[in-house]
Amino acid sequence: MKTILFTLSVAFLPLQLLAQINADDKVIVEQKSNKYPGVDIRSYESTPGVNGGHTFLVMRHFGGTLTAPKATPGNRLLGTVIYSGHDGSKSVQVGRISVRTSGTFSAGNHPAKMNFRLGGSAACCGATRMTIDGTNGNVGIGTESPRNKLDVNGTVRSREVRVEASPWPDYVFEEGYALTPLEATEKFIKENKHLPNIPSAQEVEREGIALGEMNARLLRKIEEMTLHLIAIQKQVNGLQKANAGLSTIVKSQQTEILSLKDAKE
């Protein structure tokens, strides 16, 4: 192993860099007089002869060799930022930000995922807390294989969630809407054990629900139920009116019967 020890000033503070050139080539910045060891990369627009370019840190991983590079293969770490400490007996890696290929690179196709790892009880690397899939832009919290723009394996708490849903089922109140008879709904429930146009418990357990679509379906059921209630109320009102008429007739007949009895006596 060849070791190079030299000192330079980073951010105008003296630091000592220890460069080890071996199978695990690395540059180590050791703390000396500076209580905040680090690397400060700067760029200025007003520097004469400089185009004010942005600063950057590049991590590369190629297939093949230095002189004959090939396509980056799948399942390879392109780069990692490691956060490490010591538990009194050994070094522990408690956090990582890394990018790993999820397939072999080709022209215009560079599948990779960025993982954020933090915490956990293992001595290395931390537990995966969030994953970003570079192929489709999906983000996973608590899962490394997000299938949607945001997949959360856990509970989400929020002050408000705004969901866009269309079409909104006000069409139920349009003239000519075919309202399903209650007898047909009863028959469907007996056969399927759930409401029409509402997923079964097995479907929800397997696929989950789309909040916007489900809210629209539930509102449609409420509006249909409201129309049924209005129709039933009209029937009740009609029966009450008819009953009131019958009561009047009965009272009139009772009065006539009493009058006849009085006349005979």
Protein Blocks (a to p, Z undefined) as FASTA:
>chain_A
ZZddddddeehiacdddddddfkgcdddddfkbmbgcddddddfklghiahiacdddddd
dehifklccdddehiafbdcdddddehjaccdfbdcddddfbdcdehiacddddddeejj
bfghpaafbdcdfknopacehiabdfbfbdcedddddfbdcddddddfklmmpghiacdd
fklmmmmmmmnopaehiacfklmmmnopafklmmmmmmmmmmmmmmmmmmmmmmmmmmmm
mmmmmmmmmmmmmmmmmmmmmmmZZ
